[in-house]
Protein backbone atom coordinates (compact mmCIF):
# COMPACT_ATOMS: atom_id res chain seq x y z
CA UNK A 1 0.00 0.00 0.00
CA UNK A 2 1.03 3.62 -0.39
CA UNK A 3 2.56 5.81 2.31
CA UNK A 4 -0.50 7.90 3.21
CA UNK A 5 -2.55 4.72 3.69
CA UNK A 6 0.07 3.30 6.05
CA UNK A 7 0.08 6.51 8.10
CA UNK A 8 -3.72 6.62 8.40
CA UNK A 9 -4.07 2.96 9.32
CA UNK A 10 -1.07 3.14 11.67
CA UNK A 11 -2.63 5.99 13.63
CA UNK A 12 -6.04 4.29 13.74
CA UNK A 13 -4.55 0.97 14.90
CA UNK A 14 -2.41 2.67 17.53
CA UNK A 15 -5.36 4.56 19.01
CA UNK A 16 -7.62 1.50 18.93
CA UNK A 17 -5.14 -0.74 20.77
CA UNK A 18 -3.50 1.72 23.18
CA UNK A 19 -6.79 3.36 24.32
CA UNK A 20 -5.16 6.54 25.69
CA UNK A 21 -7.07 8.29 28.51
CA UNK A 22 -5.13 11.58 28.64
CA UNK A 23 -4.40 14.26 26.07
CA UNK A 24 -0.61 13.58 26.13
CA UNK A 25 -1.46 9.90 25.68
CA UNK A 26 -3.57 10.65 22.59
CA UNK A 27 -0.77 12.80 21.14
CA UNK A 28 1.78 10.04 21.77
CA UNK A 29 -0.45 7.40 20.16
CA UNK A 30 -1.01 9.53 17.06
CA UNK A 31 2.67 10.47 16.65
CA UNK A 32 3.91 6.93 17.29
CA UNK A 33 1.33 5.36 14.98
CA UNK A 34 2.12 7.82 12.18
CA UNK A 35 5.89 7.37 12.31
CA UNK A 36 5.63 3.61 12.83
CA UNK A 37 3.16 3.29 9.98
CA UNK A 38 5.43 5.09 7.54
CA UNK A 39 9.01 4.29 8.49
CA UNK A 40 9.17 0.89 6.77
CA UNK A 41 9.06 2.74 3.43
CA UNK A 42 12.26 4.58 4.27
CA UNK A 43 14.02 2.02 2.05
CA UNK A 44 12.39 3.26 -1.17
CA UNK A 45 14.73 4.06 -4.05
CA UNK A 46 15.03 7.64 -5.29
CA UNK A 47 12.52 7.12 -8.09
CA UNK A 48 10.02 5.35 -5.85
CA UNK A 49 10.47 7.88 -3.06
CA UNK A 50 9.59 10.75 -5.40
CA UNK A 51 6.23 9.13 -6.13
CA UNK A 52 5.68 8.34 -2.45
CA UNK A 53 6.50 11.84 -1.15
CA UNK A 54 2.90 12.22 0.08
CA UNK A 55 3.43 9.66 2.84
CA UNK A 56 6.57 11.37 4.11
CA UNK A 57 4.95 14.83 3.99
CA UNK A 58 1.85 13.59 5.85
CA UNK A 59 4.02 11.92 8.49
CA UNK A 60 6.11 15.07 8.93
CA UNK A 61 3.02 17.27 9.31
CA UNK A 62 1.26 14.94 11.77
CA UNK A 63 4.40 14.39 13.85
CA UNK A 64 5.31 18.09 13.85
CA UNK A 65 1.84 19.12 15.02
CA UNK A 66 1.85 16.41 17.68
CA UNK A 67 5.22 17.52 19.07
CA UNK A 68 4.14 21.18 19.07
CA UNK A 69 0.92 20.44 20.98
CA UNK A 70 2.77 17.99 23.24
CA UNK A 71 5.29 20.70 24.18
CA UNK A 72 2.50 23.21 24.89
CA UNK A 73 0.36 20.80 26.91
CA UNK A 74 3.23 19.16 28.81
CA UNK A 75 3.46 15.77 30.45
CA UNK A 76 4.11 13.87 27.22
CA UNK A 77 6.91 13.01 24.82
CA UNK A 78 9.00 16.15 25.21
CA UNK A 79 8.83 16.19 29.01
CA UNK A 80 9.67 12.47 29.20
CA UNK A 81 12.78 12.82 27.01
CA UNK A 82 13.99 15.93 28.86
CA UNK A 83 13.43 14.48 32.34
CA UNK A 84 15.03 11.10 31.48
CA UNK A 85 17.89 12.36 29.34
CA UNK A 86 21.09 10.36 29.75
CA UNK A 87 23.28 7.66 28.22
CA UNK A 88 20.26 5.33 27.82
CA UNK A 89 18.31 7.94 25.85
CA UNK A 90 21.30 8.77 23.67
CA UNK A 91 21.93 5.08 22.97
CA UNK A 92 18.31 4.65 21.88
CA UNK A 93 18.48 7.64 19.53
CA UNK A 94 21.74 6.40 17.99
CA UNK A 95 20.30 2.89 17.51
CA UNK A 96 17.21 4.33 15.83
CA UNK A 97 19.34 6.48 13.52
CA UNK A 98 21.58 3.51 12.68
CA UNK A 99 18.55 1.37 11.74
CA UNK A 100 17.12 4.16 9.59
CA UNK A 101 20.49 4.79 7.93
CA UNK A 102 20.83 1.09 7.08
CA UNK A 103 17.36 1.13 5.55
CA UNK A 104 18.10 4.21 3.46
CA UNK A 105 21.63 3.46 2.27
CA UNK A 106 22.05 -0.32 2.29
CA UNK A 107 18.87 -2.38 2.12
CA UNK A 108 16.63 -2.73 -0.92
CA UNK A 109 12.90 -2.07 -0.82
CA UNK A 110 10.88 -4.48 1.32
CA UNK A 111 13.91 -6.14 2.83
CA UNK A 112 15.27 -5.07 6.26
CA UNK A 113 12.71 -2.37 7.11
CA UNK A 114 9.86 -4.74 6.20
CA UNK A 115 11.05 -7.48 8.53
CA UNK A 116 10.34 -8.67 12.05
CA UNK A 117 13.96 -7.84 12.90
CA UNK A 118 13.41 -4.17 12.03
CA UNK A 119 10.34 -4.03 14.28
CA UNK A 120 12.47 -5.35 17.15
CA UNK A 121 15.37 -2.96 16.43
CA UNK A 122 13.30 0.23 16.07
CA UNK A 123 10.96 -0.58 18.97
CA UNK A 124 13.91 -1.45 21.19
CA UNK A 125 15.54 1.85 20.29
CA UNK A 126 12.41 3.74 21.33
CA UNK A 127 12.15 1.81 24.59
CA UNK A 128 15.57 3.23 25.41
CA UNK A 129 14.98 6.73 24.04
CA UNK A 130 11.28 7.42 24.78
CA UNK A 131 9.39 4.49 26.26
CA UNK A 132 5.84 5.95 25.88
CA UNK A 133 6.36 6.08 22.09
CA UNK A 134 7.47 2.45 21.79
CA UNK A 135 4.09 0.67 21.88
CA UNK A 136 2.23 3.03 19.47
CA UNK A 137 5.23 2.95 17.13
CA UNK A 138 5.39 -0.85 17.23
CA UNK A 139 1.66 -1.11 16.46
CA UNK A 140 2.02 1.27 13.52
CA UNK A 141 4.98 -0.65 12.13
CA UNK A 142 3.23 -4.02 12.43
CA UNK A 143 0.17 -2.56 10.68
CA UNK A 144 2.47 -1.58 7.78
CA UNK A 145 3.71 -5.15 7.38
CA UNK A 146 0.16 -6.56 7.55
CA UNK A 147 -1.09 -4.10 4.92
CA UNK A 148 1.77 -4.94 2.55
CA UNK A 149 1.31 -8.70 2.92
CA UNK A 150 -1.61 -8.94 0.40
CA UNK A 151 0.39 -6.98 -2.24
CA UNK A 152 1.98 -8.53 -5.31
CA UNK A 153 5.54 -7.73 -4.24
CA UNK A 154 6.96 -9.89 -1.46
CA UNK A 155 8.67 -8.84 1.79
CA UNK A 156 11.67 -10.36 3.55
CA UNK A 157 9.79 -10.81 6.81
CA UNK A 158 12.52 -13.11 8.17
CA UNK A 159 15.44 -10.89 7.10
CA UNK A 160 18.35 -11.66 6.63
CA UNK A 161 16.77 -14.80 5.13
CA UNK A 162 16.07 -13.89 1.49
CA UNK A 163 12.72 -15.68 1.18
CA UNK A 164 9.94 -13.21 0.40
CA UNK A 165 6.35 -13.48 1.59
CA UNK A 166 3.23 -12.09 -0.14
CA UNK A 167 -0.36 -13.16 -0.80
CA UNK A 168 -0.37 -11.68 -4.33
CA UNK A 169 -3.97 -10.45 -3.96
CA UNK A 170 -3.81 -6.82 -5.12
CA UNK A 171 -1.43 -4.10 -6.36
CA UNK A 172 -0.12 -1.58 -3.85
CA UNK A 173 -1.69 1.41 -5.62
CA UNK A 174 -5.08 0.02 -6.65
CA UNK A 175 -8.62 0.37 -5.36
CA UNK A 176 -7.85 -1.57 -2.18
CA UNK A 177 -5.29 1.09 -1.25
CA UNK A 178 -7.83 3.92 -1.76
CA UNK A 179 -10.48 2.15 0.30
CA UNK A 180 -8.08 1.40 3.14
CA UNK A 181 -6.86 5.01 3.04
CA UNK A 182 -10.41 6.30 3.44
CA UNK A 183 -11.35 3.83 6.18
CA UNK A 184 -8.10 4.42 8.06
CA UNK A 185 -8.47 8.21 7.93
CA UNK A 186 -12.08 8.14 9.11
CA UNK A 187 -11.27 5.69 11.91
CA UNK A 188 -8.24 7.72 13.03
CA UNK A 189 -10.26 10.96 13.20
CA UNK A 190 -13.16 9.37 15.09
CA UNK A 191 -10.92 7.57 17.57
CA UNK A 192 -8.72 10.63 18.18
CA UNK A 193 -11.80 12.79 18.76
CA UNK A 194 -13.40 10.23 21.08
CA UNK A 195 -10.30 9.77 23.23
CA UNK A 196 -9.70 13.53 23.38
CA UNK A 197 -13.26 14.13 24.60
CA UNK A 198 -12.90 11.42 27.23
CA UNK A 199 -9.57 12.86 28.36
CA UNK A 200 -11.15 16.07 29.69
CA UNK A 201 -10.50 16.39 33.43
CA UNK A 202 -13.66 16.32 35.51
CA UNK A 203 -12.82 19.62 37.22
CA UNK A 204 -12.57 21.32 33.81
CA UNK A 205 -15.98 19.95 32.86
CA UNK A 206 -17.43 21.27 36.09
CA UNK A 207 -15.83 24.62 35.36
CA UNK A 208 -17.67 24.67 32.04
CA UNK A 209 -21.00 24.41 33.85
CA UNK A 210 -20.14 27.15 36.34
CA UNK A 211 -18.75 29.96 34.21
CA UNK A 212 -19.93 29.08 30.71
CA UNK A 213 -16.51 28.34 29.23
CA UNK A 214 -15.27 25.20 27.51
CA UNK A 215 -12.04 23.48 28.60
CA UNK A 216 -8.90 24.31 26.60
CA UNK A 217 -10.61 26.38 23.90
CA UNK A 218 -13.27 29.09 23.55
CA UNK A 219 -16.70 28.22 22.17
CA UNK A 220 -15.83 29.76 18.78
CA UNK A 221 -12.59 27.76 18.58
CA UNK A 222 -14.48 24.56 19.44
CA UNK A 223 -16.98 25.39 16.67
CA UNK A 224 -14.21 25.72 14.09
CA UNK A 225 -12.50 22.52 15.28
CA UNK A 226 -15.71 20.48 15.16
CA UNK A 227 -16.96 21.75 11.79
CA UNK A 228 -13.56 21.19 10.15
CA UNK A 229 -13.31 17.65 11.55
CA UNK A 230 -16.86 16.90 10.36
CA UNK A 231 -16.05 18.33 6.91
CA UNK A 232 -12.88 16.25 6.72
CA UNK A 233 -14.80 13.07 7.60
CA UNK A 234 -17.56 13.73 5.05
CA UNK A 235 -14.95 14.34 2.35
CA UNK A 236 -13.37 10.99 3.26
CA UNK A 237 -16.76 9.26 3.00
CA UNK A 238 -17.31 10.90 -0.39
CA UNK A 239 -13.88 9.62 -1.42
CA UNK A 240 -14.87 6.08 -0.39
CA UNK A 241 -18.10 6.29 -2.40
CA UNK A 242 -16.12 7.41 -5.43
CA UNK A 243 -13.76 4.43 -5.14
CA UNK A 244 -16.38 1.81 -4.28
CA UNK A 245 -19.08 2.78 -6.80
CA UNK A 246 -18.01 2.25 -10.39
CA UNK A 247 -21.03 4.17 -11.75
CA UNK A 248 -20.36 7.16 -9.51
CA UNK A 249 -20.13 10.42 -11.47
CA UNK A 250 -17.60 12.66 -9.73
CA UNK A 251 -18.70 15.75 -11.71
CA UNK A 252 -22.39 15.43 -10.82
CA UNK A 253 -23.74 17.47 -7.90
CA UNK A 254 -24.67 14.87 -5.29
CA UNK A 255 -26.08 15.03 -1.77
CA UNK A 256 -22.55 14.86 -0.39
CA UNK A 257 -21.41 17.70 -2.65
CA UNK A 258 -24.26 19.90 -1.41
CA UNK A 259 -23.39 19.18 2.23
CA UNK A 260 -19.71 19.82 1.51
CA UNK A 261 -20.53 23.21 -0.07
CA UNK A 262 -22.57 24.22 2.99
CA UNK A 263 -19.87 23.06 5.42
CA UNK A 264 -17.16 24.98 3.54
CA UNK A 265 -19.23 28.16 3.69
CA UNK A 266 -19.94 27.56 7.39
CA UNK A 267 -16.25 27.39 8.32
CA UNK A 268 -15.10 23.92 7.26
CA UNK A 269 -12.82 25.08 4.44
CA UNK A 270 -9.61 24.04 6.19
CA UNK A 271 -10.91 20.51 6.82
CA UNK A 272 -11.87 20.22 3.15
CA UNK A 273 -8.49 21.56 2.04
CA UNK A 274 -6.69 19.02 4.24
CA UNK A 275 -8.82 16.22 2.83
CA UNK A 276 -7.87 17.29 -0.71
CA UNK A 277 -4.19 17.21 0.22
CA UNK A 278 -4.54 13.82 1.92
CA UNK A 279 -6.93 11.99 -0.42
CA UNK A 280 -7.44 13.73 -3.76
CA UNK A 281 -5.43 13.92 -6.93
CA UNK A 282 -3.24 16.83 -7.88
CA UNK A 283 -5.02 20.02 -8.86
CA UNK A 284 -6.45 19.93 -12.38
CA UNK A 285 -9.41 21.11 -14.43
CA UNK A 286 -11.70 18.50 -12.85
CA UNK A 287 -11.16 19.81 -9.30
CA UNK A 288 -9.66 23.30 -9.68
CA UNK A 289 -13.00 24.91 -8.79
CA UNK A 290 -13.02 23.03 -5.49
CA UNK A 291 -9.51 24.17 -4.66
CA UNK A 292 -10.27 27.82 -5.49
CA UNK A 293 -13.47 27.91 -3.42
CA UNK A 294 -11.97 26.02 -0.48
CA UNK A 295 -8.83 28.18 -0.33
CA UNK A 296 -10.99 31.31 -0.46
CA UNK A 297 -13.26 30.09 2.31
CA UNK A 298 -10.26 29.12 4.42
CA UNK A 299 -8.86 32.64 4.03
CA UNK A 300 -12.22 34.19 4.94
CA UNK A 301 -12.59 32.15 8.10
CA UNK A 302 -8.94 32.72 9.02
CA UNK A 303 -9.67 36.45 9.01
CA UNK A 304 -12.91 35.95 10.96
CA UNK A 305 -10.91 33.94 13.50
CA UNK A 306 -8.33 36.74 13.78
CA UNK A 307 -11.09 39.31 14.31
CA UNK A 308 -12.93 37.25 16.96
CA UNK A 309 -9.97 35.75 18.84
CA UNK A 310 -7.22 38.29 18.04
CA UNK A 311 -4.42 35.68 18.33
CA UNK A 312 -1.70 38.24 17.51
CA UNK A 313 -3.00 40.88 19.97
CA UNK A 314 -3.43 43.35 17.13
CA UNK A 315 -6.65 44.89 18.44
CA UNK A 316 -9.33 46.50 16.31
CA UNK A 317 -8.34 50.16 16.17
CA UNK A 318 -10.65 51.05 13.30
CA UNK A 319 -9.71 52.70 10.02
CA UNK A 320 -7.58 55.72 10.89
CA UNK A 321 -6.92 58.68 8.61
CA UNK A 322 -7.48 58.95 4.87
CA UNK A 323 -6.36 56.90 1.91
CA UNK A 324 -2.81 58.28 2.20
CA UNK A 325 -2.27 56.12 5.29
CA UNK A 326 -3.13 52.97 3.36
CA UNK A 327 -1.19 53.70 0.20
CA UNK A 328 0.76 50.38 0.30
CA UNK A 329 -2.40 48.27 0.44
CA UNK A 330 -4.09 50.31 -2.29
CA UNK A 331 -0.98 50.17 -4.49
CA UNK A 332 -0.69 46.41 -4.10
CA UNK A 333 -4.26 45.74 -5.19
CA UNK A 334 -3.97 48.18 -8.11
CA UNK A 335 -0.71 46.61 -9.33
CA UNK A 336 -1.76 42.95 -8.94
CA UNK A 337 -5.10 43.60 -10.66
CA UNK A 338 -3.38 45.47 -13.50
CA UNK A 339 -1.00 42.54 -13.99
CA UNK A 340 -3.91 40.11 -13.90
CA UNK A 341 -5.83 42.10 -16.52
CA UNK A 342 -2.80 42.08 -18.85
CA UNK A 343 -2.26 38.32 -18.40
CA UNK A 344 -5.96 37.53 -18.96
CA UNK A 345 -5.96 39.65 -22.14
CA UNK A 346 -2.84 37.78 -23.26
CA UNK A 347 -4.72 34.53 -22.66
CA UNK A 348 -7.43 35.75 -25.06
CA UNK A 349 -4.90 36.44 -27.84
CA UNK A 350 -5.90 34.25 -30.79
CA UNK A 351 -2.82 35.00 -32.91
CA UNK A 352 -0.88 32.03 -31.48
CA UNK A 353 1.61 34.03 -29.35
CA UNK A 354 4.92 32.49 -28.33
CA UNK A 355 3.88 32.56 -24.69
CA UNK A 356 0.40 31.75 -23.45
CA UNK A 357 -0.35 31.78 -19.71
CA UNK A 358 -1.41 28.53 -18.11
CA UNK A 359 -4.69 28.19 -16.22
CA UNK A 360 -2.66 27.56 -13.07
CA UNK A 361 -1.04 31.00 -13.43
CA UNK A 362 -4.43 32.66 -13.98
CA UNK A 363 -5.85 31.02 -10.85
CA UNK A 364 -2.74 31.91 -8.86
CA UNK A 365 -3.03 35.59 -9.83
CA UNK A 366 -6.64 35.53 -8.69
CA UNK A 367 -5.76 33.95 -5.35
CA UNK A 368 -3.08 36.56 -4.50
CA UNK A 369 -5.37 39.52 -5.11
CA UNK A 370 -6.12 39.85 -8.80
CA UNK A 371 -9.58 38.26 -8.79
CA UNK A 372 -11.37 41.55 -9.57
CA UNK A 373 -9.22 42.31 -12.61
CA UNK A 374 -9.50 38.76 -13.91
CA UNK A 375 -13.26 38.66 -13.44
CA UNK A 376 -13.61 42.05 -15.19
CA UNK A 377 -11.83 40.71 -18.30
CA UNK A 378 -13.93 37.53 -18.17
CA UNK A 379 -17.19 39.50 -18.17
CA UNK A 380 -16.13 41.96 -20.88
CA UNK A 381 -14.76 39.27 -23.21
CA UNK A 382 -17.16 36.46 -22.22
CA UNK A 383 -14.22 34.10 -21.70
CA UNK A 384 -13.61 31.43 -19.06
CA UNK A 385 -17.32 31.53 -18.17
CA UNK A 386 -17.58 27.78 -18.75
CA UNK A 387 -14.97 27.01 -16.07
CA UNK A 388 -16.41 26.89 -12.52
CA UNK A 389 -13.05 27.75 -10.93
CA UNK A 390 -13.17 31.07 -12.79
CA UNK A 391 -16.81 32.20 -12.97
CA UNK A 392 -17.60 30.90 -9.45
CA UNK A 393 -14.18 30.88 -7.83
CA UNK A 394 -13.16 34.44 -8.69
CA UNK A 395 -16.22 36.12 -7.07
CA UNK A 396 -15.62 33.95 -4.00
CA UNK A 397 -11.99 35.06 -3.96
CA UNK A 398 -13.06 38.70 -4.21
CA UNK A 399 -15.06 38.14 -1.01
CA UNK A 400 -11.97 36.68 0.67
CA UNK A 401 -9.87 39.65 -0.43
CA UNK A 402 -12.48 42.03 1.00
CA UNK A 403 -12.26 40.20 4.33
CA UNK A 404 -8.46 40.38 4.30
CA UNK A 405 -8.37 44.08 3.36
CA UNK A 406 -10.94 44.87 6.05
CA UNK A 407 -8.93 43.09 8.71
CA UNK A 408 -5.69 44.81 7.66
CA UNK A 409 -7.39 48.20 7.90
CA UNK A 410 -9.28 47.58 11.15
CA UNK A 411 -6.25 46.10 12.91
CA UNK A 412 -4.03 49.02 11.87
CA UNK A 413 -1.63 46.78 9.95
CA UNK A 414 -2.23 48.73 6.71
C-alpha angles and dihedrals in degrees: 000000000000126000099256090052091052091050094049095046092042092056093045093049092047093052093044094052102035095045096199116207100191133057093245087050092054091048091050092049092050095046094044093046092049096049093040091048093053108032097081088070091060086100094067116128120245093264094046093044091056090058092044096049090115092070093051093046092049091048092049092049095047093045093045093051091046093052092047093051091041091055092048095046097041130204095079141081099328095046092047094052093045095047094045099040114144145101091310092055092046091049090052093050092049092048091050092049091048092052092048092047091052090051093050101041107026116022125071123233115294094009121097099001090049094054138095088243091061091051089054094046097047095040091048090051091054092047086060097040104034115355097191089061095051100080097044090045092050091050091050092049093048090049088056092055092046092050092050094048095081091050125106095244116074129231130220093235091166096046129202083039105087097219111118126213127208138141093219092218104131143358118263094242102040135103093291089061092052093048093048090047091055095044092046093049094048092046092047092051094046094046094045091050093047095050092045091053091048091048093066110119113243093234090056090051090051089049089056090059094048104047103018097247129124121232116263097353140044120254091257092051090049089051092054092045094050097044092048092049090048091048091049091051094048090050089052091051090049088051090053092050090051092053097041099044113066092191093051112126108214093194095054119096104247134178089265092051091053092050091047091052091051093047092050091052090046094056105282096112095112092052090050092047091051090049090053091052092047102039114013134079124260116289113283142144092286094059106016091104090057092051093048094049094043094048090049093049091047090053092048094051092043088059092045088052091051091050095048100038101024093209093180095048091239096142125207104269095166127234107312125199129344134306091286089074091056099044094126093055092045092047092050094053092045093050097044092047091048090052091047092051091052093048093047090050088050088053089056093053107120096188093091098252120202091245124040120178118243122237088245090060092048091051091045092053089051093050094052094052110290098101094111094052092045093048091048091056090045092055095044095047098031090231131141089016090125093059114083093205088062108035093037102024098051096056088048090051091050087058090051091050090051089053092049094047091048092052093047090052098043094046092049093240092122 
